[in-house]
Amino acid sequence: MRSGLIRIAVCLNTIALAAVLTMPSAFAAPKTESVTGQVGDSMCGLKHEMDGSAAECTRACIKQGSKYALIQGEKVYTLETKDATALAELDKLAGENATVKGIVTGTTIAVTSVAPAK
């Protein structure tokens, strides 16, 4: 009887260990990624609608309440940040290529830093 209980305990421990090892890393901290593209705005996205340069259009749209965006090919990432330094750098790099570091979730990047693209 005792050896049967030991086998059951070992089996349950094995199942529990297997379950833990195969669980997705949902509890792991999100990973910071670097994404490079052109700084634009989420209202215009891939195509600027206003006359003038991409930088002028981006700045005008931001003043109207749009959010900064990073355009990479056909993909548009909305940039989320309240950091004054990051916002100033995005304004400075409007219409130009930049590398944005942050947590990417779908088409949104929670920005941790912004730098000119190399």
Secondary structure as GFF3:
##gff-version 3
##sequence-region A 1 118
A	DSSP	alpha_helix	2	22	.	.	.	ID=ss1
A	DSSP	beta_strand	32	41	.	.	.	ID=ss2
A	DSSP	alpha_helix	54	63	.	.	.	ID=ss3
A	DSSP	beta_strand	68	72	.	.	.	ID=ss4
A	DSSP	beta_strand	75	80	.	.	.	ID=ss5
A	DSSP	alpha_helix	84	92	.	.	.	ID=ss6
A	DSSP	beta_strand	97	105	.	.	.	ID=ss7
A	DSSP	beta_strand	108	116	.	.	.	ID=ss8
###
